[in-house]
Amino acid sequence: MKKRKCWLAVAVVLLICCCGCGFGTGEKDYERGAEAYERGSYREAAQYFEQAIEANEDRAEYYLYYGFTLTQLGEYAKAVQSFERVILDKDFGKVKENNKRACRGAGIAHYLAGEEEEALACFYAALNIPLLFELDEDIRSYIVQVNAALVERYRAAGDLSRARGICDGLLEDYGESADLFRMRADLWMEEEAYEAALADFDAAIEAGDTRMGTLLGKLMALSALGREEDAAVVSAKIAVMEPHDDEEALAGAVALFSIGDYAAAAKAFVALAGKGVLQADHYLVQLYMEQGAYTQALEHLRVLEGKGTDGAELYYRTAVCLLMSGDTAGALQYYGKLEQKGDAAYLRKQEKLYIVILEKQGDYAAAYEKMGQYLSEYVTEQDPEYEEAHKEYEFLKRVTEK
């Protein structure tokens, strides 16, 4: 869910024009400010509202309009201060209405500033004021959006359980929503809880989610569960859908890739990569490597690295592609980068890669020694690689003993 600002230009009129304002000190500047605001001339509007407030510090509508103007200008802290000037502890209907508007405005400013907890406090305070009920649906929408931002924060920090708890609470408080089911499904996928993820993807689809990305999530869950026939049905459905944006186009390309239509998938990925969609470069690397087109894979690995992509996967794949393209020295360089990362998930691949590099360099004695260590550390009799690895070990032994 993306943060939204476009509502301000329209909503602010609906929210403030009802405040009640007669003519008086600062009124002309206030009117000029409102006019400038509606034109989108926010800096000009801010100047007029500042003059209006300087002339009369007791008019709530001046501070409300000024607060929304500052929010449009990205001056969120000042906007909050302006909204807070409106809030009064008085038991009058008009004061309470202004309090509700101001709490909502402060919540929006906090939210856009990335201050989710403060935003929620303001939105709940606004919702608890039993007036201006026409604002409640909008306020609840913001509460969902802010919680979605918190979900993303906790997800990025690796606290998936806490992120999922927020989704659970939102579903309980606000009913079954396709966006919430989808959000929780993505979290289940990260936890590799594929059955739960599949149930939430299905719930999102049942609730009206027709996005290709949601179908792609279902496809990935089905594939992880080994339900290949069901996965093929979903893939075929995605492949014939017309994408409405890059996210959907990427989902369609992934579906084509998953059902083995590499030519069509590559065409779609190349188009997306040309538009700067880095995920498309990731998939092109995988696709080209599977086809043995290592030079082409390298081109996209270079793009990813140039855009700041870092990590064991990039270094490992680059080393493999360089090695298979005949650049042993380059492969050794990226092996060094991979080794420095010390990623436990890549230690076995890393050792196997180094053995192949040593062989390509003709250093069979070192390769033989490393192969012995590799067998001892990683290969058991139950390992699918057991027979092949021992054959390689015996080959290196014969070559070394000559």
C-alpha positions in Angstrom: 0.0 0.0 0.0 1.6 3.3 -1.1 1.4 6.5 0.9 -1.0 8.9 -0.6 -0.9 12.7 -0.8 -3.2 13.4 -3.7 -6.3 13.4 -1.4 -5.2 16.6 0.2 -6.0 18.9 -2.7 -9.6 17.8 -2.6 -10.2 16.6 0.9 -8.9 19.7 2.6 -11.8 21.7 1.1 -14.4 19.3 2.4 -12.8 19.2 5.8 -12.2 22.8 6.4 -14.9 24.7 4.6 -17.4 23.6 7.2 -15.4 25.1 10.1 -17.4 28.3 10.0 -15.6 31.5 9.3 -16.8 35.0 9.3 -15.0 38.1 8.0 -12.4 39.5 10.3 -8.7 40.0 10.9 -6.6 37.9 8.6 -9.7 36.8 6.5 -8.4 38.2 3.2 -5.1 36.4 3.6 -6.9 33.2 4.6 -9.1 33.4 1.4 -6.0 34.1 -0.8 -4.3 31.2 0.9 -7.2 28.9 0.2 -7.3 30.0 -3.4 -3.6 29.4 -3.8 -3.9 26.0 -2.2 -6.6 24.9 -4.7 -4.3 25.9 -7.5 -1.6 23.8 -6.0 0.6 26.8 -5.3 1.4 25.5 -1.8 4.4 27.8 -1.0 2.3 30.8 -1.9 -0.6 29.4 0.2 1.7 28.9 3.2 2.8 32.5 3.1 -0.8 33.7 3.1 -1.8 31.4 6.0 1.2 32.6 8.0 0.0 36.2 7.5 -3.5 35.2 8.5 -2.3 33.5 11.7 -0.1 36.4 12.5 -3.1 38.7 12.3 -5.4 36.4 14.3 -4.1 33.5 16.3 -7.5 32.2 17.4 -8.9 30.9 14.2 -8.8 27.0 14.0 -9.4 27.0 10.2 -6.3 29.0 9.7 -4.2 26.4 11.4 -6.0 23.5 9.8 -5.4 24.8 6.3 -1.8 25.8 7.1 -1.2 22.3 8.5 -2.4 20.6 5.3 -0.4 23.1 3.2 2.8 22.2 5.2 2.0 18.5 4.7 1.9 19.1 0.9 5.3 20.8 1.2 6.7 17.9 3.1 7.3 20.0 6.3 5.7 17.4 8.5 7.0 18.5 11.9 5.7 22.0 11.3 2.4 20.6 10.1 1.9 18.6 13.2 2.6 21.7 15.3 0.0 23.6 13.4 -2.6 20.9 13.9 -1.8 20.6 17.6 -2.6 24.4 18.0 -6.2 23.5 17.0 -6.7 20.8 19.7 -8.5 22.1 22.8 -9.9 20.3 25.8 -13.3 21.8 25.7 -16.7 20.1 25.5 -18.2 22.1 22.6 -19.4 20.5 19.4 -17.5 22.9 17.1 -14.3 22.4 19.1 -14.6 18.6 19.0 -15.2 18.7 15.3 -12.0 20.8 14.8 -10.2 18.4 17.2 -11.2 15.5 15.0 -10.0 17.3 11.8 -6.7 18.3 13.5 -6.0 14.8 14.9 -6.6 13.3 11.4 -4.3 15.9 9.9 -1.6 15.3 12.4 -1.9 11.5 11.8 -1.4 12.0 8.1 1.7 14.2 8.7 3.2 11.7 11.1 2.4 8.9 8.7 4.1 10.6 5.7 7.1 11.3 7.9 7.4 7.6 8.7 6.3 8.0 12.3 3.8 5.1 12.4 3.2 4.8 16.1 2.5 8.6 16.5 0.3 8.4 13.4 -1.8 5.6 14.9 -2.2 7.5 18.2 -3.6 10.5 16.2 -5.9 8.5 14.0 -7.4 6.5 16.9 -7.9 9.8 18.8 -9.7 11.2 15.8 -11.8 8.0 15.5 -12.8 8.2 19.1 -14.5 11.6 18.7 -18.2 10.8 18.0 -18.8 13.6 15.5 -18.1 14.1 11.8 -18.8 10.4 11.1 -18.3 11.0 7.4 -14.5 11.1 8.1 -14.4 7.7 9.9 -14.1 5.5 6.8 -11.2 7.6 5.6 -9.5 7.5 9.1 -10.0 3.7 9.2 -8.4 3.4 5.8 -5.3 5.3 7.1 -5.2 3.1 10.2 -4.9 0.1 7.8 -2.2 1.8 5.7 -0.1 2.8 8.7 -0.3 -0.8 10.1 0.7 -2.0 6.6 3.8 0.2 6.9 4.5 -1.3 10.3 4.2 -4.8 8.9 6.8 -3.9 6.3 9.1 -2.4 8.9 8.9 -5.6 11.1 9.2 -7.8 8.0 12.4 -6.0 7.0 13.8 -6.4 10.5 13.1 -10.1 10.4 10.3 -10.0 13.0 7.8 -11.9 10.9 5.7 -13.1 13.9 5.1 -9.5 15.0 4.3 -8.4 11.5 1.9 -11.3 11.1 0.2 -10.4 14.4 -0.6 -7.0 13.0 -2.3 -8.6 10.0 -4.3 -10.9 12.4 -5.5 -7.9 14.4 -6.5 -5.9 11.3 -8.4 -8.8 9.9 -10.2 -9.2 13.2 -11.0 -5.4 13.5 -11.8 -4.5 9.9 -13.0 -7.7 8.4 -11.8 -9.9 5.5 -9.8 -7.7 3.1 -8.0 -9.0 0.0 -5.1 -6.7 0.8 -4.7 -8.0 4.3 -4.9 -11.6 3.2 -2.3 -11.0 0.6 -0.1 -9.2 3.1 -0.2 -12.0 5.5 0.3 -14.6 2.7 3.6 -12.9 1.8 4.7 -13.2 5.4 3.8 -16.9 5.5 5.9 -17.4 2.4 8.9 -15.8 4.0 8.4 -18.2 6.9 8.1 -21.1 4.4 4.7 -21.9 5.9 3.3 -22.8 2.4 0.0 -24.3 3.4 -0.9 -21.2 5.5 0.3 -19.0 2.6 -1.8 -20.9 0.1 -4.9 -20.5 2.3 -4.4 -16.7 2.5 -3.7 -16.4 -1.3 -6.9 -18.2 -1.9 -8.7 -16.0 0.6 -7.4 -12.9 -1.1 -8.5 -14.2 -4.5 -11.9 -15.1 -3.1 -12.2 -11.6 -1.7 -11.7 -10.1 -5.2 -7.9 -9.9 -5.6 -7.3 -10.3 -9.3 -3.7 -9.1 -9.3 -1.2 -11.2 -11.2 1.2 -10.9 -8.3 -1.3 -12.7 -6.0 -1.7 -15.5 -8.5 2.1 -15.7 -8.7 2.2 -16.0 -4.9 -0.3 -18.9 -5.1 1.8 -20.5 -7.9 5.0 -20.3 -5.7 3.2 -21.8 -2.7 1.8 -24.7 -4.9 5.3 -25.3 -6.3 6.8 -25.4 -2.9 4.2 -27.9 -1.8 5.0 -30.1 -4.8 1.6 -29.7 -6.3 2.9 -29.3 -9.8 -0.4 -30.0 -11.7 -2.2 -27.3 -9.7 0.8 -25.0 -10.2 0.7 -25.5 -14.0 -3.0 -24.5 -14.1 -2.2 -21.3 -12.2 0.8 -20.6 -14.5 -1.3 -21.0 -17.6 -3.8 -18.6 -16.2 -1.2 -15.9 -15.4 0.6 -16.3 -18.8 -2.5 -15.2 -20.7 -3.4 -12.3 -18.5 -2.8 -8.7 -19.8 -0.5 -6.9 -17.4 -1.5 -3.4 -16.2 1.8 -2.4 -14.8 5.4 -3.6 -14.4 4.6 -5.6 -11.3 2.0 -7.6 -13.2 4.2 -7.9 -16.3 6.9 -9.4 -14.1 4.4 -11.8 -12.6 3.4 -12.9 -16.1 7.0 -13.3 -17.2 7.8 -15.5 -14.1 4.7 -17.6 -14.9 6.0 -18.1 -18.5 9.4 -19.1 -17.1 7.8 -21.5 -14.6 5.9 -23.4 -17.4 9.1 -23.6 -19.5 8.2 -21.0 -22.2 11.7 -19.6 -22.0 11.6 -17.6 -25.3 8.5 -15.7 -24.3 9.7 -15.3 -20.7 13.1 -13.9 -21.9 11.4 -11.4 -24.2 9.2 -10.1 -21.3 12.2 -10.0 -18.9 14.4 -8.1 -21.4 11.6 -5.5 -21.8 11.3 -5.1 -18.1 15.1 -5.0 -17.6 15.2 -2.2 -20.2 12.8 -0.2 -18.0 15.1 -0.6 -14.9 13.2 -3.4 -13.2 16.1 -5.2 -11.4 14.1 -8.3 -10.6 13.9 -8.9 -14.3 17.7 -9.0 -14.4 17.7 -11.5 -11.6 15.4 -13.8 -13.5 17.4 -13.3 -16.8 20.5 -14.5 -15.0 18.8 -17.6 -13.9 17.2 -18.2 -17.3 20.4 -17.7 -19.2 22.4 -19.9 -16.8 19.9 -22.7 -17.1 20.3 -22.4 -20.9 24.1 -22.3 -20.7 24.2 -18.8 -22.1 26.8 -17.6 -19.5 28.0 -14.5 -21.4 24.4 -13.2 -21.6 23.9 -14.0 -17.9 27.1 -12.1 -17.1 25.7 -9.0 -18.8 22.8 -8.9 -16.3 25.0 -9.8 -13.4 27.1 -6.7 -14.2 23.9 -4.6 -14.3 22.9 -5.9 -10.9 26.3 -5.3 -9.4 26.4 -1.8 -11.0 23.1 -1.0 -9.3 24.4 -1.9 -5.9 23.4 -5.5 -5.6 25.7 -7.3 -3.3 25.8 -10.7 -1.6 26.8 -14.3 -1.9 24.4 -15.2 -4.6 25.7 -12.5 -7.0 29.3 -13.4 -6.4 28.7 -17.1 -6.7 26.8 -16.8 -10.0 29.3 -14.4 -11.4 32.2 -16.7 -10.5 30.4 -19.7 -12.2 29.6 -17.7 -15.3 33.1 -16.4 -15.6 34.5 -19.9 -15.1 32.2 -21.4 -17.7 33.1 -18.6 -20.1 36.8 -19.4 -19.8 37.8 -16.6 -17.5 39.4 -18.5 -14.7 41.2 -15.5 -13.2 38.0 -13.6 -13.0 36.2 -16.5 -11.5 38.9 -16.7 -8.8 38.5 -13.0 -8.1 34.8 -13.5 -7.4 35.4 -16.7 -5.5 37.5 -14.4 -3.2 34.5 -12.0 -2.7 32.2 -15.0 -2.0 34.7 -16.3 0.5 34.8 -13.0 2.3 31.0 -12.9 2.6 31.2 -16.1 4.8 27.6 -16.9 4.0 26.9 -20.3 5.6 24.3 -21.1 3.0 27.0 -21.0 0.3 29.9 -22.7 2.0 29.4 -26.0 0.2 28.9 -24.4 -3.2 31.9 -22.3 -2.5 34.2 -25.2 -1.8 33.0 -27.1 -4.8 33.5 -24.0 -7.0 37.1 -23.7 -5.7 37.9 -27.3 -6.6 36.7 -26.7 -10.2 38.8 -23.5 -10.4 41.9 -25.4 -9.2 41.2 -28.0 -11.9 40.9 -25.4 -14.6 44.2 -23.9 -13.5 45.8 -27.3 -13.7 46.6 -27.5 -10.0 45.4 -31.1 -9.6 47.3 -31.7 -6.4 45.6 -28.9 -4.6 42.2 -29.9 -6.2 42.8 -33.5 -4.9 43.5 -32.2 -1.4 40.4 -30.0 -1.4 38.3 -32.7 -2.8 39.2 -35.0 0.1 38.2 -32.3 2.6 35.0 -31.7 0.6 34.0 -35.4 0.9 34.8 -35.5 4.5 32.8 -32.3 5.4 29.8 -32.5 3.1 29.2 -35.8 1.4 27.5 -38.8 3.1 26.4 -42.1 1.6 22.9 -40.8 1.5 23.9 -37.7 -0.4 22.7 -37.6 -4.1 26.2 -36.4 -5.0 27.9 -39.3 -3.3 28.8 -41.4 -6.4 29.7 -38.5 -8.7 31.8 -36.9 -6.0 33.8 -40.1 -5.3 34.4 -40.6 -9.1 35.8 -37.1 -9.2 38.0 -37.8 -6.2 39.4 -41.0 -7.8 40.0 -39.1 -11.1 42.0 -36.4 -9.3 43.9 -39.1 -7.4 45.0 -40.8 -10.6 46.0 -37.6 -12.2 48.0 -36.5 -9.2 49.8 -39.9 -8.9 51.0 -39.9 -12.5 
